[in-house]
Amino acid sequence: MAEEAGEADPESAWHIHEHEAAQKGRAGVAILSRHAPTATRTGIGEGRPEDEGRWLEADYELADGTTLTVVSVYVHSGEVGTERQDHKMRFLQHMLEYLPRLAERSDHVAVLGDLNVGHTELDIKNWKGNRKNSGFLPEERAFFDQFFGEAGYVDVARRLAGEVEGPYTWWSYRGKAFDNDTGWRIDYQMTTPAWRIERRRPRWTGRPTTRCGGRTTPR
């Protein structure tokens, strides 16, 4: 689905592209942009129903004539010992196989979204207590070793923040986790190396001072 929102002037309106699961409320991803994409694609892997609403691509022509492919992704949350975890592991495998091909096809790639895995001990405050839980399983984290290793992608937030705890992106509603900054970093911005992060002049402003909307699922 695509539409325009915002100002009446087409030149300043937001272009909205979205992909939602057939099962309402199950999953959905979207991309908002000031410029209209030249192409969009949905889905990854085998096209299973449980993977609907989890992968959306849009191509944008840049001023220098190169193409930037933006991906909005939502990985399954998973649950150890259930079919949900099987879906998650299979989806991560599809990502691992597809990301290098995507990098070959486009000049620049930026993958953004909720990947539902903390990569290292720096990415989850209470990592010792979650080593057997979905979101911090060794077999899940191994995929991220490859995303940021042989697949060639850059972990933007980690590159900018350095080797520090966090910056976290999700906090449970239990036990004043937000107030104590007992969080997880499970949302990522991954780019191909040619998309020079330092030249974009990004800025990290630290954790929010208040919690608003968004994540509600307890871990």
Residue frames as a rotation matrix with the C-alpha (Angstrom) as fourth column:
MET 1
0.578 0.816 0.000 0.00
0.816 -0.578 0.000 0.00
0.000 0.000 -1.000 0.00
ALA 2
-0.639 -0.768 0.045 1.30
0.769 -0.639 0.012 3.46
0.019 0.043 0.999 -0.87
GLU 3
0.576 0.800 0.165 -0.08
0.785 -0.599 0.161 6.90
0.228 0.037 -0.973 -0.12
GLU 4
-0.452 -0.658 0.602 0.89
0.385 -0.753 -0.534 10.49
0.805 -0.009 0.593 0.53
ALA 5
0.479 0.574 -0.664 0.43
0.855 -0.136 0.500 12.29
0.197 -0.807 -0.556 3.83
GLY 6
-0.343 -0.611 -0.713 1.12
0.775 -0.613 0.152 15.71
-0.530 -0.501 0.684 5.24
GLU 7
-0.435 0.104 -0.895 1.13
-0.174 -0.984 -0.030 18.97
-0.884 0.143 0.446 3.35
ALA 8
0.645 0.755 0.118 -1.02
0.040 0.121 -0.992 19.51
-0.763 0.645 0.048 0.28
ASP 9
0.439 -0.579 -0.687 2.09
-0.886 -0.408 -0.223 20.39
-0.151 0.706 -0.692 -1.73
PRO 10
0.989 -0.028 -0.145 3.23
-0.010 0.967 -0.253 17.13
0.148 0.252 0.956 -3.41
GLU 11
0.289 -0.956 0.046 6.83
-0.097 -0.077 -0.992 18.31
0.952 0.282 -0.116 -3.22
SER 12
-0.503 -0.497 0.708 6.76
-0.702 -0.244 -0.669 18.37
0.505 -0.833 -0.226 0.59
ALA 13
0.575 0.787 0.224 4.39
-0.791 0.464 0.400 15.49
0.211 -0.406 0.889 1.34
TRP 14
-0.371 -0.618 0.693 5.51
-0.730 0.655 0.193 12.27
-0.574 -0.435 -0.694 2.97
HIS 15
0.019 0.303 -0.953 5.40
-0.778 0.603 0.176 9.16
0.628 0.738 0.247 0.81
ILE 16
-0.131 0.055 0.990 4.17
-0.859 0.492 -0.141 6.19
-0.494 -0.869 -0.017 2.86
HIS 17
-0.012 0.099 -0.995 4.69
-0.645 0.759 0.084 2.58
0.764 0.643 0.055 1.83
GLU 18
-0.208 0.032 0.978 3.56
-0.928 0.308 -0.208 -0.22
-0.308 -0.951 -0.035 4.12
HIS 19
-0.287 0.094 -0.953 3.30
-0.416 0.884 0.212 -3.98
0.863 0.457 -0.215 4.25
GLU 20
-0.253 0.291 0.923 1.11
-0.959 0.048 -0.278 -5.67
-0.125 -0.956 0.267 6.84
ALA 21
-0.983 -0.079 0.165 0.32
-0.084 0.996 -0.026 -9.24
-0.163 -0.039 -0.986 7.73
ALA 22
-0.493 0.855 -0.159 -2.99
-0.064 0.147 0.987 -10.71
0.868 0.497 -0.018 6.66
GLN 23
0.115 0.465 -0.878 -3.68
0.879 0.363 0.308 -11.46
0.462 -0.807 -0.367 10.33
LYS 24
0.463 0.147 0.874 -4.53
0.026 -0.988 0.152 -8.07
0.886 -0.047 -0.462 11.77
GLY 25
0.782 -0.181 0.596 -2.23
-0.607 -0.433 0.666 -6.83
0.137 -0.883 -0.449 14.50
ARG 26
0.897 -0.434 0.088 0.29
0.401 0.880 0.255 -9.61
-0.188 -0.193 0.963 13.92
ALA 27
-0.175 -0.978 -0.111 3.06
0.685 -0.202 0.700 -7.71
-0.707 0.047 0.705 12.11
GLY 28
0.817 0.385 0.429 3.59
0.577 -0.532 -0.620 -4.74
-0.011 0.754 -0.656 9.86
VAL 29
-0.245 -0.916 -0.316 6.39
0.729 -0.389 0.563 -2.58
-0.639 -0.092 0.764 8.49
ALA 30
0.832 0.511 0.215 6.43
0.534 -0.635 -0.558 0.79
-0.148 0.579 -0.801 6.72
ILE 31
-0.421 -0.906 0.039 8.78
0.875 -0.394 0.280 3.30
-0.238 0.152 0.959 5.12
LEU 32
0.772 0.573 -0.277 8.12
0.501 -0.815 -0.292 7.06
-0.392 0.087 -0.916 5.11
SER 33
-0.347 -0.923 0.167 10.13
0.839 -0.227 0.494 9.30
-0.418 0.312 0.853 2.80
ARG 34
-0.009 0.261 -0.965 10.12
-0.113 -0.959 -0.258 12.81
-0.994 0.107 0.038 1.37
HIS 35
-0.424 -0.202 -0.883 10.98
-0.881 -0.134 0.454 11.47
-0.210 0.970 -0.121 -2.07
ALA 36
0.693 0.719 0.047 9.04
-0.668 0.665 -0.335 8.82
-0.273 0.201 0.941 -3.93
PRO 37
-0.119 -0.745 0.657 10.89
-0.224 0.664 0.713 5.53
-0.967 -0.063 -0.246 -4.38
THR 38
-0.374 -0.088 -0.923 11.67
-0.925 -0.035 0.378 4.21
-0.065 0.996 -0.068 -7.83
ALA 39
-0.118 0.355 -0.927 10.62
-0.290 0.881 0.374 0.69
0.950 0.313 -0.001 -6.81
THR 40
-0.128 0.095 0.987 9.28
-0.986 0.095 -0.137 -1.25
-0.107 -0.991 0.082 -3.82
ARG 41
-0.238 0.035 -0.971 9.31
-0.294 0.950 0.106 -4.95
0.926 0.311 -0.216 -2.92
THR 42
0.245 0.363 0.899 7.84
-0.967 0.025 0.253 -7.00
0.070 -0.931 0.357 -0.10
GLY 43
0.952 0.261 0.160 8.68
-0.291 0.934 0.206 -10.30
-0.095 -0.243 0.965 1.50
ILE 44
-0.109 -0.990 -0.092 11.76
-0.984 0.120 -0.130 -12.44
0.139 0.077 -0.987 1.99
GLY 45
-0.697 -0.264 0.667 12.44
-0.456 0.881 -0.129 -16.15
-0.553 -0.394 -0.734 1.85
GLU 46
-0.938 0.272 0.214 9.71
0.343 0.816 0.465 -18.60
-0.049 0.510 -0.859 0.94
GLY 47
-0.661 0.712 0.238 6.70
-0.445 -0.626 0.640 -16.32
0.605 0.317 0.731 1.34
ARG 48
-0.604 0.440 -0.664 5.23
0.671 0.730 -0.126 -18.16
0.429 -0.522 -0.737 4.31
PRO 49
0.356 0.855 0.376 2.13
0.426 -0.507 0.749 -16.61
0.832 -0.107 -0.545 5.96
GLU 50
0.713 -0.085 -0.696 3.97
0.684 -0.129 0.718 -16.15
-0.150 -0.988 -0.034 9.27
ASP 51
-0.390 -0.915 -0.100 6.55
0.826 -0.396 0.402 -13.99
-0.407 0.074 0.910 7.46
GLU 52
0.078 0.491 0.868 4.01
0.784 -0.568 0.251 -11.51
0.616 0.661 -0.429 6.06
GLY 53
0.871 0.324 0.368 4.34
0.116 -0.865 0.489 -7.92
0.477 -0.383 -0.791 7.20
ARG 54
0.760 -0.620 -0.196 8.01
0.333 0.112 0.936 -8.34
-0.558 -0.777 0.291 8.14
TRP 55
-0.349 -0.929 0.126 10.09
0.580 -0.108 0.807 -7.18
-0.736 0.355 0.577 5.15
LEU 56
0.815 0.566 0.128 9.66
0.479 -0.530 -0.700 -4.12
-0.328 0.631 -0.703 2.94
GLU 57
-0.321 -0.946 0.053 12.21
0.759 -0.223 0.611 -2.66
-0.567 0.236 0.790 0.50
ALA 58
0.866 0.497 -0.056 12.23
0.353 -0.688 -0.634 0.68
-0.353 0.529 -0.771 -1.30
ASP 59
-0.107 -0.904 0.413 14.78
0.985 -0.039 0.169 2.02
-0.137 0.425 0.895 -3.80
TYR 60
0.802 0.290 -0.523 15.69
0.275 -0.955 -0.108 5.72
-0.531 -0.057 -0.845 -3.92
GLU 61
0.398 -0.665 0.632 17.78
0.782 -0.116 -0.613 7.55
0.481 0.738 0.474 -6.48
LEU 62
0.327 -0.385 -0.863 20.38
0.702 -0.513 0.494 9.76
-0.633 -0.767 0.102 -4.80
ALA 63
0.772 0.004 -0.636 21.73
-0.227 -0.933 -0.281 13.09
-0.594 0.361 -0.719 -6.04
ASP 64
-0.204 -0.947 -0.249 24.91
-0.713 -0.031 0.700 11.45
-0.671 0.321 -0.669 -7.31
GLY 65
0.026 0.316 -0.949 22.92
-0.946 0.314 0.079 9.00
0.323 0.895 0.307 -9.42
THR 66
-0.881 -0.344 -0.324 23.47
-0.221 0.906 -0.362 5.99
0.418 -0.247 -0.874 -7.17
THR 67
0.129 0.967 -0.218 20.69
-0.276 0.246 0.929 3.91
0.953 -0.059 0.298 -5.65
LEU 68
-0.811 -0.222 0.541 19.93
-0.574 0.119 -0.810 3.54
0.116 -0.968 -0.224 -1.95
THR 69
-0.138 0.756 -0.640 17.79
0.020 0.648 0.762 0.57
0.990 0.093 -0.104 -0.95
VAL 70
-0.588 0.064 0.806 16.03
-0.785 -0.288 -0.549 1.02
0.197 -0.955 0.219 2.38
VAL 71
-0.386 0.438 -0.812 14.65
0.176 0.899 0.401 -2.03
0.906 0.012 -0.424 4.19
SER 72
-0.207 0.405 0.891 12.11
-0.949 -0.304 -0.082 -1.94
0.238 -0.862 0.447 7.01
VAL 73
-0.320 -0.043 -0.946 12.20
-0.105 0.994 -0.009 -5.26
0.942 0.096 -0.323 8.88
TYR 74
0.105 0.386 0.917 10.46
-0.988 -0.066 0.140 -6.82
0.114 -0.920 0.374 11.86
VAL 75
-0.606 -0.416 -0.678 11.91
-0.352 0.904 -0.241 -10.15
0.714 0.093 -0.694 13.01
HIS 76
0.396 0.779 -0.486 9.74
0.075 0.500 0.863 -12.58
0.915 -0.378 0.140 14.97
SER 77
0.334 -0.236 0.913 9.98
-0.886 -0.410 0.218 -12.26
0.323 -0.881 -0.346 18.76
GLY 78
-0.224 -0.443 -0.868 10.30
-0.253 0.887 -0.387 -16.01
0.941 0.133 -0.311 19.22
GLU 79
0.411 0.261 0.873 9.86
-0.912 0.109 0.396 -18.22
0.008 -0.959 0.283 22.27
VAL 80
-0.605 -0.795 -0.050 12.20
-0.793 0.607 -0.056 -21.07
0.075 0.006 -0.997 23.19
GLY 81
-0.886 0.158 0.436 10.79
0.019 0.952 -0.307 -24.53
-0.464 -0.264 -0.846 22.53
THR 82
0.148 0.989 -0.015 7.91
0.131 -0.035 -0.991 -23.32
-0.980 0.144 -0.135 20.36
GLU 83
0.260 0.057 0.964 7.10
0.943 0.201 -0.267 -22.98
-0.209 0.978 -0.002 16.68
ARG 84
0.992 0.116 -0.057 7.54
0.107 -0.986 -0.131 -19.22
-0.072 0.124 -0.990 17.05
GLN 85
0.334 -0.940 -0.070 11.25
-0.390 -0.205 0.898 -19.76
-0.858 -0.272 -0.435 17.65
ASP 86
-0.119 -0.311 0.943 11.46
0.678 0.668 0.306 -21.98
-0.726 0.676 0.131 14.57
HIS 87
0.724 0.443 0.530 9.92
0.689 -0.505 -0.520 -19.18
0.037 0.741 -0.670 12.51
LYS 88
0.879 -0.408 -0.247 12.43
-0.294 -0.872 0.392 -16.71
-0.375 -0.272 -0.886 13.94
MET 89
0.010 -0.944 0.329 15.48
-0.092 0.326 0.941 -18.85
-0.996 -0.040 -0.084 13.22
ARG 90
0.044 0.063 0.997 14.33
0.897 0.437 -0.068 -19.58
-0.440 0.897 -0.037 9.69
PHE 91
0.917 0.345 0.199 13.72
0.397 -0.837 -0.377 -15.87
0.036 0.425 -0.904 9.03
LEU 92
0.594 -0.775 -0.215 17.19
-0.434 -0.534 0.726 -14.96
-0.677 -0.338 -0.653 10.30
GLN 93
-0.182 -0.637 0.749 18.65
0.388 0.654 0.650 -17.60
-0.903 0.409 0.128 7.98
HIS 94
0.476 0.422 0.772 16.78
0.876 -0.148 -0.459 -16.05
-0.079 0.894 -0.440 5.05
MET 95
0.971 -0.144 -0.191 18.25
-0.129 -0.987 0.092 -12.67
-0.202 -0.064 -0.977 5.99
LEU 96
0.202 -0.970 0.135 21.76
-0.229 0.087 0.969 -14.08
-0.952 -0.226 -0.205 6.14
GLU 97
-0.185 -0.232 0.955 21.41
0.751 0.593 0.289 -15.59
-0.634 0.771 0.064 2.67
TYR 98
0.522 0.570 0.634 19.73
0.852 -0.391 -0.349 -12.56
0.049 0.722 -0.690 1.12
LEU 99
0.792 -0.146 -0.593 21.64
0.122 -0.914 0.387 -9.57
-0.599 -0.379 -0.706 2.54
PRO 100
-0.304 -0.952 -0.036 24.84
0.144 -0.083 0.986 -10.18
-0.942 0.294 0.162 0.52
ARG 101
-0.382 0.239 0.893 22.79
0.918 0.213 0.336 -10.47
-0.110 0.948 -0.300 -2.68
LEU 102
0.730 0.681 -0.061 20.99
0.678 -0.732 -0.063 -7.25
-0.087 0.005 -0.996 -1.86
ALA 103
0.417 -0.668 -0.617 24.34
0.001 -0.678 0.735 -5.49
-0.909 -0.307 -0.282 -1.35
GLU 104
-0.591 -0.634 0.499 25.47
0.467 0.236 0.852 -6.69
-0.658 0.736 0.156 -4.77
ARG 105
-0.086 0.683 0.726 22.31
0.994 0.013 0.105 -5.44
0.062 0.731 -0.680 -6.45
SER 106
0.865 0.466 0.188 22.19
0.440 -0.883 0.164 -1.93
0.242 -0.059 -0.968 -4.95
ASP 107
0.103 -0.857 0.504 24.86
0.097 -0.496 -0.863 0.77
0.990 0.138 0.032 -4.56
HIS 108
-0.808 -0.276 0.521 23.91
-0.453 -0.276 -0.848 1.36
0.378 -0.921 0.098 -0.92
VAL 109
-0.026 0.806 -0.591 21.70
0.295 0.572 0.766 -0.54
0.955 -0.155 -0.253 1.53
ALA 110
-0.756 -0.081 0.649 20.23
-0.570 -0.404 -0.715 0.52
0.321 -0.911 0.259 4.88
VAL 111
-0.233 0.641 -0.731 18.36
0.335 0.759 0.558 -2.11
0.913 -0.115 -0.392 6.90
LEU 112
-0.765 0.045 0.642 16.31
-0.509 -0.654 -0.560 -0.64
0.395 -0.755 0.524 9.75
GLY 113
0.188 0.972 -0.141 14.00
-0.519 0.220 0.826 -2.20
0.834 -0.083 0.546 12.28
ASP 114
0.298 0.088 0.950 13.27
-0.924 0.275 0.265 -4.50
-0.238 -0.957 0.163 15.18
LEU 115
-0.081 -0.433 -0.898 15.50
-0.637 0.715 -0.287 -7.57
0.766 0.549 -0.334 14.88
ASN 116
0.735 0.609 0.298 14.55
-0.594 0.367 0.716 -8.91
0.327 -0.703 0.631 18.32
VAL 117
0.665 -0.610 -0.431 18.08
0.664 0.747 -0.032 -10.07
0.341 -0.265 0.902 19.23
GLY 118
0.838 -0.545 -0.004 20.74
-0.456 -0.705 0.543 -8.53
-0.299 -0.453 -0.840 21.43
HIS 119
0.693 -0.568 -0.444 24.01
-0.270 0.366 -0.891 -9.17
0.669 0.737 0.101 19.62
THR 120
-0.291 -0.893 -0.344 26.56
0.212 0.290 -0.933 -8.95
0.933 -0.344 0.105 22.45
GLU 121
-0.134 0.167 -0.977 26.69
0.978 0.181 -0.104 -8.60
0.160 -0.969 -0.188 26.21
LEU 122
-0.936 -0.226 -0.270 26.80
0.265 -0.957 -0.121 -4.83
-0.231 -0.185 0.955 25.70
ASP 123
-0.763 0.645 0.056 23.34
-0.248 -0.371 0.895 -4.97
0.598 0.669 0.443 24.14
ILE 124
0.368 0.885 -0.285 21.40
0.088 0.272 0.958 -6.25
0.926 -0.378 0.022 27.15
LYS 125
0.091 -0.334 0.938 21.77
-0.838 -0.535 -0.109 -5.09
0.538 -0.776 -0.329 30.72
ASN 126
0.196 0.079 0.977 20.83
-0.783 0.613 0.108 -8.38
-0.590 -0.786 0.182 32.37
TRP 127
0.120 -0.174 -0.977 22.60
-0.897 0.402 -0.182 -10.63
0.425 0.899 -0.108 29.86
LYS 128
-0.858 -0.508 0.081 23.55
-0.489 0.756 -0.435 -13.33
0.160 -0.413 -0.897 32.38
GLY 129
-0.552 0.712 0.434 19.92
-0.208 0.386 -0.899 -13.98
-0.807 -0.586 -0.065 33.26
ASN 130
0.458 0.786 -0.416 18.80
-0.573 -0.097 -0.814 -14.17
-0.680 0.611 0.405 29.63
ARG 131
-0.523 -0.789 -0.322 21.29
-0.766 0.269 0.584 -16.54
-0.374 0.552 -0.745 28.05
LYS 132
-0.887 0.244 0.392 18.61
0.311 0.943 0.119 -19.22
-0.341 0.227 -0.912 27.67
ASN 133
0.077 0.957 -0.280 15.84
0.312 -0.290 -0.905 -16.87
-0.947 -0.017 -0.321 26.53
SER 134
0.230 0.100 0.968 14.82
0.973 -0.048 -0.226 -15.93
0.024 0.994 -0.109 23.03
GLY 135
0.964 0.037 0.263 16.50
0.069 -0.991 -0.115 -12.68
0.256 0.129 -0.958 22.11
PHE 136
0.391 -0.889 0.236 19.90
-0.920 -0.368 0.137 -13.61
-0.034 -0.271 -0.962 23.53
LEU 137
0.838 -0.067 0.542 20.41
0.011 0.994 0.105 -17.24
-0.546 -0.082 0.834 22.54
PRO 138
-0.158 -0.986 -0.060 23.91
-0.147 -0.037 0.988 -18.09
-0.976 0.165 -0.139 21.22
GLU 139
-0.414 0.023 0.910 22.45
0.778 0.528 0.341 -19.46
-0.473 0.849 -0.236 18.00
GLU 140
0.739 0.652 0.167 20.54
0.659 -0.651 -0.376 -16.20
-0.136 0.388 -0.911 17.40
ARG 141
0.673 -0.526 -0.520 23.56
-0.222 -0.814 0.537 -14.03
-0.706 -0.246 -0.665 18.16
ALA 142
-0.235 -0.791 0.564 25.68
0.385 0.457 0.802 -16.08
-0.892 0.406 0.198 15.75
PHE 143
0.354 0.424 0.834 23.63
0.934 -0.107 -0.342 -14.67
-0.056 0.899 -0.434 12.87
PHE 144
0.994 0.051 -0.098 24.64
0.055 -0.998 0.036 -11.16
-0.096 -0.041 -0.995 13.91
ASP 145
0.157 -0.986 0.054 28.30
-0.007 0.054 0.999 -12.16
-0.988 -0.158 0.002 13.99
GLN 146
-0.350 -0.256 0.901 27.82
0.806 0.408 0.429 -12.97
-0.478 0.876 0.064 10.32
PHE 147
0.717 0.626 0.306 25.67
0.697 -0.643 -0.318 -9.93
-0.003 0.442 -0.897 9.47
PHE 148
0.927 -0.367 -0.084 28.44
-0.340 -0.911 0.232 -7.69
-0.162 -0.187 -0.969 10.78
GLY 149
0.061 -0.917 0.393 31.21
-0.175 0.378 0.909 -10.02
-0.983 -0.124 -0.138 9.65
GLU 150
-0.689 -0.437 0.578 31.35
0.391 0.447 0.804 -11.91
-0.610 0.780 -0.137 6.40
ALA 151
0.229 0.833 0.504 28.07
0.952 -0.083 -0.295 -10.39
-0.204 0.547 -0.812 5.11
GLY 152
-0.522 -0.694 0.497 29.83
0.801 -0.599 0.005 -7.01
0.294 0.400 0.868 5.29
TYR 153
0.392 0.740 0.547 27.21
0.432 -0.673 0.601 -4.83
0.813 0.001 -0.583 6.99
VAL 154
-0.737 -0.620 0.270 27.96
0.138 -0.528 -0.838 -2.10
0.662 -0.580 0.475 9.54
ASP 155
0.100 0.699 -0.708 26.18
0.969 0.093 0.229 -1.83
0.225 -0.709 -0.669 12.91
VAL 156
0.018 -0.110 0.994 25.59
0.329 -0.938 -0.110 1.94
0.944 0.329 0.020 12.83
ALA 157
0.823 0.362 0.437 24.60
-0.252 -0.457 0.853 2.51
0.509 -0.812 -0.285 16.46
ARG 158
0.793 -0.588 -0.161 27.55
0.509 0.494 0.705 0.48
-0.335 -0.641 0.691 17.75
ARG 159
0.022 -0.798 0.603 29.93
0.915 -0.227 -0.334 2.30
0.403 0.559 0.725 15.38
LEU 160
0.106 0.088 0.990 28.73
0.037 -0.996 0.084 5.66
0.994 0.027 -0.109 16.69
ALA 161
0.856 0.338 0.392 28.31
-0.352 -0.174 0.920 4.79
0.379 -0.925 -0.030 20.39
GLY 162
-0.209 -0.977 0.049 31.48
-0.799 0.142 -0.584 2.74
0.563 -0.161 -0.810 20.76
GLU 163
-0.319 -0.004 -0.948 32.02
0.230 0.970 -0.081 -0.25
0.919 -0.244 -0.308 23.03
VAL 164
-0.839 0.163 0.520 29.66
-0.532 -0.449 -0.718 0.90
0.117 -0.879 0.463 25.79
GLU 165
-0.731 0.665 0.152 26.59
0.494 0.669 -0.555 -0.64
-0.471 -0.330 -0.818 27.41
GLY 166
0.371 0.908 -0.197 23.59
0.352 -0.334 -0.874 0.01
-0.859 0.255 -0.443 25.20
PRO 167
-0.810 0.572 0.128 22.36
-0.573 -0.728 -0.376 2.31
-0.122 -0.378 0.918 23.81
TYR 168
-0.766 0.543 0.342 19.20
0.399 0.820 -0.410 0.38
-0.504 -0.178 -0.845 24.67
THR 169
-0.866 0.489 -0.102 16.04
-0.365 -0.481 0.797 0.55
0.340 0.727 0.596 22.56
TRP 170
0.118 0.924 -0.364 13.55
-0.157 0.380 0.912 -1.52
0.981 -0.050 0.190 24.58
TRP 171
-0.865 -0.278 0.419 12.65
-0.436 0.002 -0.900 -1.67
0.250 -0.961 -0.123 28.27
SER 172
-0.509 0.696 -0.507 10.19
0.643 0.699 0.314 -3.98
0.573 -0.167 -0.803 30.00
TYR 173
0.079 0.630 0.772 7.30
-0.343 -0.710 0.615 -2.46
0.936 -0.314 0.160 31.90
ARG 174
0.772 0.201 -0.604 8.25
0.391 0.598 0.699 -4.68
0.502 -0.776 0.383 34.82
GLY 175
0.472 -0.618 -0.629 10.40
0.865 0.185 0.467 -3.67
-0.173 -0.765 0.621 37.78
LYS 176
0.809 -0.116 -0.576 11.01
-0.071 -0.992 0.100 -0.05
-0.583 -0.040 -0.811 36.76
ALA 177
0.287 -0.728 0.623 13.29
0.836 0.508 0.209 -1.25
-0.468 0.460 0.754 33.99
PHE 178
0.458 -0.093 0.884 13.12
0.637 -0.659 -0.400 2.07
0.619 0.747 -0.243 32.16
ASP 179
0.936 -0.064 0.347 13.87
-0.263 -0.781 0.567 4.12
0.235 -0.622 -0.747 35.26
ASN 180
0.575 -0.743 0.343 16.87
-0.159 0.309 0.938 1.90
-0.802 -0.594 0.060 35.99
ASP 181
0.302 -0.395 -0.868 17.91
-0.949 -0.207 -0.236 1.72
-0.086 0.895 -0.437 32.33
THR 182
-0.434 -0.319 0.842 17.74
-0.284 0.936 0.208 -2.08
-0.855 -0.149 -0.497 32.43
GLY 183
0.457 0.680 -0.573 17.15
-0.661 -0.172 -0.731 -2.43
-0.595 0.713 0.371 28.73
TRP 184
0.159 -0.335 0.929 17.86
0.586 0.789 0.184 -4.31
-0.795 0.515 0.322 25.53
ARG 185
-0.220 -0.180 -0.959 19.27
-0.694 -0.661 0.284 -3.09
-0.685 0.728 0.020 22.24
ILE 186
-0.311 0.224 0.924 17.23
0.424 0.903 -0.077 -5.09
-0.851 0.367 -0.376 19.74
ASP 187
0.852 0.519 0.067 16.51
0.321 -0.418 -0.850 -2.39
-0.413 0.746 -0.523 17.14
TYR 188
-0.089 -0.987 0.134 19.23
0.570 0.059 0.819 -1.85
-0.816 0.150 0.558 14.54
GLN 189
0.826 0.088 -0.557 20.42
-0.413 -0.578 -0.704 0.30
-0.384 0.812 -0.441 11.67
MET 190
0.129 -0.761 0.636 22.61
0.377 0.631 0.678 -1.80
-0.917 0.152 0.368 9.38
THR 191
0.774 0.107 -0.624 24.30
-0.459 -0.585 -0.669 -0.35
-0.437 0.804 -0.404 6.30
THR 192
0.736 -0.604 0.307 26.69
0.664 0.555 -0.501 -1.40
0.132 0.572 0.810 3.60
PRO 193
0.062 -0.814 -0.577 30.20
0.821 -0.287 0.493 0.05
-0.567 -0.505 0.651 4.10
ALA 194
-0.594 -0.346 0.727 30.03
0.761 -0.535 0.368 2.36
0.261 0.771 0.580 1.07
TRP 195
0.462 0.767 0.445 27.21
0.413 -0.630 0.658 4.29
0.785 -0.120 -0.608 2.75
ARG 196
-0.479 -0.877 -0.040 29.73
0.454 -0.208 -0.867 6.37
0.752 -0.433 0.497 4.68
ILE 197
0.344 0.679 -0.648 28.23
0.891 -0.019 0.454 6.89
0.296 -0.734 -0.612 8.12
GLU 198
-0.207 -0.525 -0.825 30.67
0.803 -0.573 0.163 9.57
-0.559 -0.629 0.541 9.20
ARG 199
-0.943 -0.188 0.276 29.90
0.326 -0.700 0.635 11.74
0.074 0.689 0.721 6.17
ARG 200
-0.137 0.975 0.175 26.18
0.582 -0.064 0.811 11.83
0.802 0.213 -0.558 7.02
ARG 201
-0.735 -0.260 0.626 26.96
-0.289 -0.715 -0.637 13.71
0.613 -0.649 0.450 10.26
PRO 202
0.200 0.817 -0.541 24.77
0.329 0.464 0.823 11.51
0.923 -0.343 -0.176 12.46
ARG 203
-0.507 -0.300 0.808 24.23
-0.591 -0.561 -0.580 12.46
0.627 -0.771 0.108 16.09
TRP 204
-0.204 0.413 -0.888 23.47
0.589 0.776 0.226 10.27
0.782 -0.477 -0.401 19.11
THR 205
-0.134 0.252 0.958 21.48
-0.440 -0.882 0.170 12.14
0.888 -0.399 0.230 21.76
GLY 206
-0.927 -0.236 0.291 21.38
-0.363 0.368 -0.856 9.48
0.095 -0.899 -0.427 24.47
ARG 207
-0.711 0.682 -0.174 18.43
0.688 0.725 0.030 7.60
0.147 -0.098 -0.984 25.95
PRO 208
-0.151 0.738 0.658 15.01
0.142 -0.642 0.753 9.28
0.978 0.207 -0.008 26.05
THR 209
-0.891 -0.169 0.421 14.03
-0.342 -0.359 -0.868 10.97
0.298 -0.918 0.262 29.31
THR 210
-0.198 0.874 0.444 10.49
-0.742 0.162 -0.650 9.60
-0.640 -0.458 0.617 29.15
ARG 211
-0.892 -0.020 0.451 8.98
0.200 0.877 0.436 6.46
-0.404 0.479 -0.779 27.77
CYS 212
-0.202 0.851 -0.484 6.25
-0.685 -0.476 -0.551 6.93
-0.700 0.220 0.680 25.20
GLY 213
0.616 0.641 -0.458 4.29
-0.765 0.350 -0.540 4.35
-0.186 0.683 0.706 23.24
GLY 214
-0.095 -0.739 -0.666 5.96
-0.881 0.375 -0.290 1.57
0.464 0.559 -0.687 21.29
ARG 215
-0.503 -0.272 -0.820 7.00
-0.162 0.962 -0.219 -1.63
0.849 0.022 -0.528 22.94
THR 216
0.091 0.608 0.789 4.70
-0.964 -0.145 0.222 -3.28
0.249 -0.781 0.573 25.45
THR 217
0.702 0.213 -0.679 5.55
-0.199 0.975 0.101 -6.99
0.683 0.064 0.727 25.25
PRO 218
0.584 -0.503 0.637 7.24
-0.766 -0.082 0.637 -8.14
-0.268 -0.860 -0.433 28.46
ARG 219
0.172 -0.605 -0.777 10.29
-0.480 0.637 -0.603 -10.39
0.860 0.477 -0.182 28.26
